[in-house]
Amino acid sequence: MCLNPPVSDTTLPRRRQASTSSSQVTFDAVRHHVYHAMHGLIERRLAWLRHRHIDGEGLPVNIVSWNVNGIRALLQRNLLASFVATSGADVLCLQETKAQPAQVRLDLPSHPYHYWNGATRKGYAGTAVLSQTAALSIRMDIGVACHDGEGRVIAAEFEDFFVLSVYVPNAKRDLSRLADRQDWDRCFLAYLQSLEQQKPVVCCGDFNVAHTAIDLARPKDNEGHHGFTPEERAGFQNFMDAGFIDAFRHLHPGAPQHYTWWRQFGGARARNIGWRIDYILISAALLPRLRAATILPDVHGSDHCPVAVDLGEKSSTRRRGR
């Protein structure tokens, strides 16, 4: 709904323009007051509707995750705004933003709430959550000194669940960071479990590992290499063993050739020689609400593509509406 602003004096009939009575001045003042009051009321109503839609009564919600590999480059090409406009995302989790909040200017009226966790090192890592409604609370990092400071985790608390954006450390090509990665996996799992004690969790992001052979195009060629070592795969399996659910694989078991990252040379993306390393994990308590889990390979702008989940309304809400 849109309200037209008060008509300027230059558009009024001449006889009214000539009037300088105090009553006319008072009328104009009241008109301006009513206009701005109504505009504010509508904005507050829209904000309430957005909040209710996401978490107020357990209604459907769409959550999208995307490793953008540098948000400033995406913004320069106007790719983020166009994606947000068509994605249907209620909450958008970003990874590898490579920017501090002061370096980014977002014009996303549909998602006015922006939460950032930037790395101490400039132009490195970083995560963010963009939302249609304000979060109840925001938590940065995981509370482990050796793993914090790189902006790898941000958790937004909503009424029904936590939404996390995570950028898991890469073990590096020479595996020099593999031990750190293993410790990270243990610490991050403990952090998720601590949140889950309070309410369910939706964990979105780049986990930098292909879980099983079906999750990459050439598993035999990559056995033992970073991103597909037994240690990294076991670390990811520990999340499953702890009760978290890989939303996409749960709904698409055994479906091959679904990838989220491709090397930026050799025509890897065009030939779909990729890896599935971006995931959305959900708590088992949210499984009854899981309606869809999708990969969006046709969305370009990064070497990763977005992934998404649709959570339906709570069963109690459906019964109440019938």
C-alpha positions, -999 to +999 in steps of 0.1 A: +000+000+000+013+034-009+002+068+003+006+098-019+024+127-001+006+159+005+001+180-025+025+210-027+011+245-025+020+251-062-007+226-073-035+242-054-060+266-070-049+302-072-075+314-047-062+289-021-026+299-028-034+335-022-048+327+012-024+331+040-048+327+068-038+309+100-065+283+093-048+273+060-015+269+078-031+248+105-048+226+079-015+220+061+002+211+093-025+187+102-024+171+068+013+166+070+010+151+105-018+127+093+002+116+063+034+108+083+014+091+110-004+069+085+029+061+067+045+051+100+016+029+109+018+011+076+055+005+080+050-008+115+022-031+103+045-044+075+073-050+099+049-069+122+037-091+093+073-099+084+081-109+119+049-130+122+057-147+089+092-158+099+088-169+134+058-155+153+035-184+150+056-211+133+045-202+098+064-213+066+099-199+062+125-200+034+162-199+043+189-195+017+226-198+021+253-186-003+291-184-002+295-152-022+333-153-024+335-115-019+303-095-014+317-063-028+323-078-062+287-091-061+274-057-053+293-040-080+276-062-106+242-057-089+238-094-085+229-096-048+199-073-050+185-091-081+189-125-064+173-114-032+144-100-052+137-133-069+148-158-043+119-157-019+143-159+010+130-148+044+165-152+058+197-151+037+230-165+051+262-154+035+297-167+038+331-155+027+319-119+026+355-107+027+344-073+040+338-053+071+302-038+076+316-003+070+328-013+036+294-025+024+263-005+015+233-026+011+200-013-003+176-042+004+143-028+016+128-063+018+156-074+042+164-044+064+181-063+092+218-070+085+241-088+109+278-092+102+308-110+117+339-098+099+373-113+102+400-093+120+421-098+089+408-075+062+395-090+030+392-125+045+365-150+054+335-133+071+298-143+075+265-124+076+228-129+080+202-107+062+167-110+074+132-096+068+127-094+105+148-085+135+165-113+153+159-118+190+196-120+196+229-123+177+259-144+187+294-141+171+319-169+169+319-201+190+337-190+222+370-208+215+399-184+213+420-203+188+390-205+164+375-171+168+385-138+152+381-150+116+344-142+114+334-178+106+302-181+126+272-159+133+240-171+149+207-153+147+181-163+172+144-163+161+113-174+180+113-210+168+150-217+161+185-204+156+198-197+121+236-199+117+258-189+089+292-207+090+323-208+069+343-238+080+381-236+077+398-252+047+424-279+055+446-264+027+460-282-003+491-294+017+468-304+046+488-281+069+456-270+086+440-305+088+447-308+126+432-274+132+402-283+110+396-315+131+396-295+163+373-269+147+348-296+138+348-309+174+344-274+189+318-263+164+297-294+170+298-288+207+287-252+201+257-264+180+247-288+207+248-260+233+224-240+211+202-270+205+197-273+242+178-240+240+159-244+207+163-262+173+191-251+149+193-244+112+230-244+103+238-230+068+271-227+051+303-238+034+316-269+052+346-273+029+341-311+026+323-335+003+307-359+027+304-390+005+315-401-029+282-390-044+290-355-034+317-348-059+322-356-096+355-374-093+358-391-059+386-415-069+408-387-082+403-367-049+407-394-023+430-381+005+430-346-009+418-316+011+381-315+011+378-353+008+402-367+034+389-395+057+394-371+087+373-343+072+346-367+061+345-383+096+343-348+111+312-341+090+297-375+098+299-366+135+273-339+129+250-366+114+257-390+143+248-362+168+213-360+152+217-332+127+202-338+093+216-329+059+184-314+045+192-319+009+204-355+011+175-364+034+151-354+006+173-365-023+190-397-011+213-412-038+207-383-063+240-378-081+255-347-099+242-321-075+270-298-067+275-264-051+311-254-059+332-256-091+368-247-099+370-214-118+390-229-147+387-256-173+350-251-178+343-271-147+310-254-140+297-257-176+306-294-175+293-298-139+326-311-126+319-300-091+316-307-054+287-305-029+304-287+000+276-262+010+250-276+033+220-268+054+218-289+085+187-289+107+179-303+141+158-334+141+130-314+158+126-295+126+123-325+103+085-326+104+086-290+090+110-298+062+092-293+029+120-287+003+158-285+001+172-272-032+205-263-049+204-234-073+232-240-098+219-214-123+226-186-099+260-171-108+283-145-093+305-168-072+323-201-076+296-214-052+259-214-059+231-209-033+213-237-014+179-233+003+154-250+025+117-245+030+103-251+064+065-255+066+043-243+094+041-261+127+016-290+128-001-273+157-005-241+136-020-262+107-046-278+130-055-244+145-062-230+111-085-258+100 
